Amino acid sequence: MNAELRHDHPALRRAWHPLCRSSDVTAIPRREVLLGESWVAWRDPEGSVRVFRDECPHRLAPLSLGQCEGSGIRCGYHGWRFDELGNCVEIPALGPDATIPSKATLRAPAGVHESHAMIFVAPEIPLTPRPNLAADADPTFWRGDLPVLRSRGHAGLLADNFLDVAHFPFVHAKTFGDSEAREVPPYHVERDGFTFRATYEHDFANREDPGVAAGLRPLVQRRRLTYRYTAPFHLELAIDFLDAGGSNVIGFFLTPEDDETVRIYSSLWRNDLEGSHERLQEAIDFEVAVVNEDLALQSRYERLALPLDLTSEIHTRADRTTIELRRVLRDFVDQAGATALP
């Protein structure tokens, strides 16, 4: 069994990863880095997203320095032109009647998927499901995107951090943690393949509730937290306000960029804002402050790897979600190894 998961682990190629936001992909080629490899993405005239390795097969020049022509792309070095499927259809130096080498094709990922206003890529045939947040398809929810954050860190450790509630009173003392109980109540984890969910309820100080200032409800109220995880690094937290009503859903999508760097894509879905853009922006700004508190700690980890051997760390009953994270990723790594492509 693999003892730890690092960003360069080959199993991660058998999963879906966020490449960029949908709004980032235009008719101008865009370069993104995933798992230590550069990819080029563009949107063709029909609106479809095209993604290939960011290198021309001729002299391995970055295709992202070229330009789109029709549905395809032309390399900026020697002008080789490729169609939307990655096949070379023109080599200017050889003239119009040239025979195109059969190997003159671009390297495509196994899968490209657009959802949640994001582009997801699977470098090789994925074993994991694509993320699916129900709130994204619910018209009663407003979505707000946090700025894309890039930090030294490990996607597995950040996923662990997202699922961990015991750190709230300590890491987030300046935002919301000062009112959080230190004791973690019992909760149940339900697993389904490479996904799981965990739900529990607790009391909290609802300072956002206008009904508190109006004297309609007490400050301390009840809420339900439901965590949903999809391997390897897609997470969701649905917060249902049981007294005030409404829901707040946080989506957290992590991109392992290289051995020491992670990109963080996070969005909010809210159905309790009463049409207020100002309140949505306030919620986004608050979540940015929360994530930055986490990054202040996570970026200081000396060893950027998630342990998969449960005996290498000490665990308690408050760690059930983060233990399950390690179990799911351990099983994913093992299955990826057992079904390795030739």
C-alpha positions as CSV (number, residue, x, y, z in Angstrom):
1,M,0.0,0.0,0.0
2,N,1.2,3.5,-0.8
3,A,2.1,5.3,2.4
4,E,1.5,8.8,1.2
5,L,-0.1,10.8,-1.6
6,R,2.0,13.5,-3.3
7,H,1.0,15.6,-6.3
8,D,3.3,13.6,-8.5
9,H,1.6,10.3,-7.8
10,P,0.6,8.7,-11.1
11,A,-2.8,7.7,-9.7
12,L,-3.9,11.3,-9.8
13,R,-3.9,11.1,-13.6
14,R,-6.9,8.8,-13.3
15,A,-9.2,11.4,-11.9
16,W,-11.0,14.6,-12.7
17,H,-9.4,17.9,-11.8
18,P,-10.4,21.6,-12.2
19,L,-8.3,23.2,-15.0
20,C,-9.8,26.7,-14.9
21,R,-13.0,28.7,-14.8
22,S,-15.3,28.6,-17.8
23,S,-15.0,32.4,-18.1
24,D,-11.3,32.1,-18.6
25,V,-11.6,30.1,-21.8
26,T,-12.0,32.3,-24.9
27,A,-10.8,32.3,-28.5
28,I,-7.4,33.2,-27.2
29,P,-5.3,30.1,-26.2
30,R,-4.8,29.9,-22.4
31,R,-2.1,27.9,-20.6
32,E,-2.8,26.1,-17.3
33,V,-0.6,23.7,-15.3
34,L,-2.0,20.5,-13.9
35,L,0.0,17.7,-12.3
36,G,3.3,19.3,-13.5
37,E,2.1,19.4,-17.1
38,S,1.1,22.4,-19.2
39,W,-2.2,22.4,-21.0
40,V,-3.6,24.7,-23.6
41,A,-7.4,25.5,-23.7
42,W,-9.5,27.6,-26.0
43,R,-13.2,27.9,-27.0
44,D,-14.1,27.3,-30.6
45,P,-16.8,29.3,-32.5
46,E,-19.5,26.9,-31.5
47,G,-18.7,27.4,-27.9
48,S,-17.0,24.0,-27.2
49,V,-13.9,23.9,-25.1
50,R,-10.8,22.3,-26.6
51,V,-7.9,21.1,-24.4
52,F,-4.6,19.6,-25.4
53,R,-1.0,19.4,-24.0
54,D,0.6,22.7,-24.5
55,E,3.3,21.6,-26.9
56,C,3.5,21.4,-30.7
57,P,4.8,17.9,-31.8
58,H,7.2,19.5,-34.2
59,R,9.7,21.3,-31.8
60,L,7.6,21.1,-28.6
61,A,7.0,24.9,-28.6
62,P,4.1,26.1,-26.4
63,L,0.9,26.2,-28.4
64,S,-0.5,28.8,-26.0
65,L,1.8,31.3,-27.7
66,G,0.0,30.6,-31.0
67,Q,-3.5,31.7,-32.1
68,C,-6.8,30.2,-32.8
69,E,-8.0,29.8,-36.4
70,G,-11.6,28.6,-36.8
71,S,-12.1,25.7,-34.4
72,G,-8.4,24.9,-34.3
73,I,-5.1,26.4,-33.4
74,R,-1.9,27.5,-35.2
75,C,1.5,27.1,-33.6
76,G,3.3,30.5,-33.2
77,Y,6.7,29.0,-34.0
78,H,6.5,27.4,-37.5
79,G,2.8,27.9,-38.2
80,W,1.7,24.3,-38.1
81,R,-2.1,24.3,-37.9
82,F,-4.2,21.7,-36.0
83,D,-7.9,21.2,-36.2
84,E,-10.3,20.9,-33.3
85,L,-9.5,17.2,-32.9
86,G,-5.8,17.9,-32.6
87,N,-4.9,16.6,-36.1
88,C,-2.3,18.6,-38.1
89,V,-3.9,19.9,-41.3
90,E,-1.2,22.3,-42.5
91,I,2.6,22.6,-42.5
92,P,3.4,25.9,-44.3
93,A,7.0,25.1,-44.9
94,L,6.1,22.1,-47.0
95,G,3.5,23.8,-49.2
96,P,-0.2,23.1,-49.9
97,D,0.3,19.5,-51.3
98,A,2.5,18.3,-48.4
99,T,2.0,14.8,-46.9
100,I,1.3,15.4,-43.2
101,P,3.3,13.0,-40.9
102,S,0.9,10.6,-39.2
103,K,2.4,11.4,-35.8
104,A,1.6,15.1,-36.2
105,T,-1.2,15.2,-33.7
106,L,-1.7,16.9,-30.4
107,R,-2.0,15.0,-27.1
108,A,-5.5,15.2,-25.7
109,P,-6.7,14.4,-22.2
110,A,-9.0,11.4,-21.7
111,G,-11.9,13.7,-20.8
112,V,-13.0,17.3,-20.7
113,H,-16.1,18.4,-18.9
114,E,-17.7,21.8,-18.3
115,S,-20.0,22.3,-15.3
116,H,-20.3,24.6,-12.2
117,A,-18.9,27.4,-14.4
118,M,-15.6,25.5,-14.5
119,I,-13.6,23.3,-16.9
120,F,-12.6,19.8,-15.5
121,V,-10.0,17.6,-17.1
122,A,-9.1,13.9,-16.7
123,P,-5.5,13.3,-18.1
124,E,-6.2,9.6,-18.3
125,I,-9.4,7.5,-18.2
126,P,-10.9,8.5,-14.8
127,L,-11.9,6.1,-12.0
128,T,-13.6,8.9,-10.0
129,P,-17.0,10.6,-10.8
130,R,-17.2,14.2,-11.8
131,P,-18.3,16.6,-9.0
132,N,-22.0,17.4,-8.8
133,L,-23.3,20.1,-6.6
134,A,-27.1,20.2,-6.6
135,A,-27.2,23.9,-5.7
136,D,-25.6,24.7,-9.0
137,A,-28.6,23.6,-10.9
138,D,-31.2,25.1,-8.5
139,P,-32.4,28.5,-9.7
140,T,-33.3,29.6,-6.2
141,F,-29.5,29.8,-5.4
142,W,-27.2,32.7,-6.4
143,R,-23.6,31.8,-7.2
144,G,-20.6,33.9,-6.3
145,D,-17.0,33.0,-7.2
146,L,-14.1,33.6,-4.9
147,P,-10.9,34.9,-6.6
148,V,-8.7,32.0,-7.7
149,L,-6.1,31.5,-5.0
150,R,-2.6,30.0,-5.7
151,S,-0.5,28.9,-2.8
152,R,2.3,26.6,-1.7
153,G,0.5,23.6,-0.3
154,H,-0.9,20.1,-0.9
155,A,-4.4,19.5,-2.3
156,G,-4.9,16.5,0.0
157,L,-3.9,18.5,3.1
158,L,-6.2,21.3,2.1
159,A,-9.0,18.8,1.6
160,D,-8.3,17.4,5.1
161,N,-8.4,21.0,6.4
162,F,-11.8,21.6,4.7
163,L,-13.4,18.5,6.3
164,D,-11.9,19.2,9.7
165,V,-14.2,21.1,12.2
166,A,-11.9,20.8,15.2
167,H,-9.6,23.5,14.0
168,F,-12.4,26.2,13.8
169,P,-11.9,27.8,17.2
170,F,-8.2,28.1,16.8
171,V,-7.3,28.8,13.1
172,H,-10.4,30.9,12.5
173,A,-10.5,32.9,15.8
174,K,-10.5,36.2,13.9
175,T,-13.4,35.4,11.6
176,F,-15.9,33.0,13.0
177,G,-14.1,30.6,15.3
178,D,-14.4,32.5,18.5
179,S,-18.0,31.5,18.8
180,E,-17.5,27.9,17.8
181,A,-17.6,25.1,20.4
182,R,-14.4,23.3,20.9
183,E,-16.0,19.9,21.4
184,V,-17.0,18.2,18.2
185,P,-20.4,16.5,18.5
186,P,-20.8,12.9,17.3
187,Y,-21.6,12.5,13.6
188,H,-22.0,9.7,11.0
189,V,-20.1,9.2,7.8
190,E,-21.8,7.5,4.8
191,R,-19.5,6.3,2.0
192,D,-20.4,5.5,-1.6
193,G,-17.4,4.4,-3.7
194,F,-15.0,7.3,-4.0
195,T,-17.4,9.7,-2.4
196,F,-18.8,10.2,1.1
197,R,-21.0,12.5,3.1
198,A,-21.2,13.5,6.8
199,T,-23.9,15.5,8.6
200,Y,-24.2,16.9,12.1
201,E,-26.1,19.7,13.8
202,H,-24.9,22.2,16.4
203,D,-25.6,25.6,18.0
204,F,-23.8,28.7,16.6
205,A,-24.0,32.5,16.8
206,N,-25.8,33.7,13.6
207,R,-24.5,37.2,13.3
208,E,-25.6,37.4,9.7
209,D,-29.3,36.9,10.5
210,P,-31.2,40.3,10.1
211,G,-33.8,38.7,12.4
212,V,-31.4,38.9,15.3
213,A,-31.1,42.7,15.1
214,A,-34.9,43.0,14.7
215,G,-35.5,40.9,17.8
216,L,-37.2,38.2,15.9
217,R,-34.7,35.4,16.7
218,P,-32.0,34.8,19.3
219,L,-28.3,35.2,18.4
220,V,-27.6,31.5,19.2
221,Q,-29.4,29.3,16.7
222,R,-29.3,25.8,15.2
223,R,-27.7,24.8,11.9
224,R,-27.0,21.6,10.0
225,L,-23.7,21.0,8.3
226,T,-23.5,18.5,5.5
227,Y,-20.0,17.7,4.1
228,R,-19.8,16.0,0.7
229,Y,-16.5,14.7,-0.7
230,T,-15.6,13.4,-4.2
231,A,-12.2,12.0,-4.8
232,P,-9.6,13.2,-5.2
233,F,-10.0,16.9,-4.3
234,H,-13.6,18.1,-4.7
235,L,-15.5,19.2,-1.6
236,E,-18.8,20.7,-0.7
237,L,-20.2,22.1,2.6
238,A,-24.0,22.7,2.7
239,I,-25.0,24.8,5.8
240,D,-28.7,24.8,6.5
241,F,-29.9,27.5,8.9
242,L,-32.7,25.7,10.8
243,D,-34.0,28.7,12.7
244,A,-33.5,31.5,10.3
245,G,-34.1,29.5,7.1
246,G,-32.0,29.3,3.9
247,S,-28.9,27.6,2.9
248,N,-25.2,28.4,2.2
249,V,-23.3,26.0,0.0
250,I,-19.5,26.2,-0.3
251,G,-17.8,24.4,-3.2
252,F,-14.1,23.8,-2.9
253,F,-12.2,22.5,-5.9
254,L,-8.4,21.9,-5.7
255,T,-5.9,21.7,-8.5
256,P,-2.5,20.1,-7.8
257,E,-0.4,22.3,-10.0
258,D,3.1,20.9,-9.3
259,D,4.9,19.3,-6.4
260,E,4.6,22.3,-4.1
261,T,1.7,24.4,-5.5
262,V,-2.1,24.2,-5.4
263,R,-4.8,26.3,-7.0
264,I,-8.0,26.8,-5.1
265,Y,-11.3,27.3,-6.9
266,S,-14.1,28.1,-4.5
267,S,-17.7,29.3,-5.1
268,L,-20.7,30.1,-2.9
269,W,-24.3,29.3,-3.6
270,R,-26.8,31.2,-1.4
271,N,-30.6,31.2,-1.4
272,D,-31.0,33.5,1.7
273,L,-29.7,36.8,0.3
274,E,-33.1,38.3,-0.7
275,G,-31.7,39.6,-4.0
276,S,-28.9,41.5,-2.4
277,H,-25.7,41.6,-4.5
278,E,-24.0,43.5,-1.6
279,R,-24.7,40.7,0.8
280,L,-23.3,38.2,-1.7
281,Q,-20.1,40.2,-2.1
282,E,-19.8,40.5,1.7
283,A,-20.1,36.7,1.9
284,I,-17.4,36.2,-0.7
285,D,-15.1,38.6,1.1
286,F,-15.7,36.8,4.3
287,E,-14.9,33.4,2.8
288,V,-11.7,34.8,1.2
289,A,-10.6,35.8,4.7
290,V,-11.4,32.3,6.1
291,V,-9.4,30.6,3.3
292,N,-6.4,32.9,3.9
293,E,-6.4,31.9,7.6
294,D,-6.2,28.3,6.5
295,L,-3.4,29.0,4.0
296,A,-1.4,30.8,6.6
297,L,-1.0,27.4,8.3
298,Q,-1.2,25.0,5.3
299,S,1.5,26.8,3.3
300,R,3.9,26.2,6.2
301,Y,3.8,22.4,6.1
302,E,7.3,21.1,5.7
303,R,6.3,17.9,4.0
304,L,3.7,18.3,1.3
305,A,2.1,14.9,1.2
306,L,-1.1,13.3,2.7
307,P,-0.4,10.2,4.7
308,L,-2.5,7.3,3.6
309,D,-1.2,4.8,6.3
310,L,-3.6,5.4,9.2
311,T,-0.9,4.2,11.7
312,S,1.4,7.1,10.8
313,E,-0.7,9.7,12.6
314,I,-2.8,9.8,15.8
315,H,-6.6,9.9,15.2
316,T,-9.6,10.5,17.4
317,R,-13.4,10.2,17.1
318,A,-13.5,13.9,16.1
319,D,-11.5,12.9,12.9
320,R,-14.0,10.6,11.2
321,T,-14.3,12.7,8.0
322,T,-10.5,13.1,7.6
323,I,-10.0,9.4,8.4
324,E,-12.5,8.5,5.6
325,L,-10.7,10.9,3.3
326,R,-7.5,8.9,3.7
327,R,-9.4,5.6,3.3
328,V,-11.0,6.7,0.0
329,L,-7.8,8.0,-1.4
330,R,-5.9,4.9,-0.3
331,D,-8.5,2.7,-2.1
332,F,-8.4,5.0,-5.2
333,V,-4.6,4.8,-5.3
334,D,-4.7,1.0,-5.0
335,Q,-7.4,0.6,-7.7
336,A,-5.5,3.0,-10.0
337,G,-2.4,0.8,-9.6
338,A,-4.4,-2.4,-10.1
339,T,-5.8,-1.0,-13.4
340,A,-2.8,0.8,-14.6
341,L,-2.8,1.4,-18.3
342,P,0.0,-0.2,-20.4
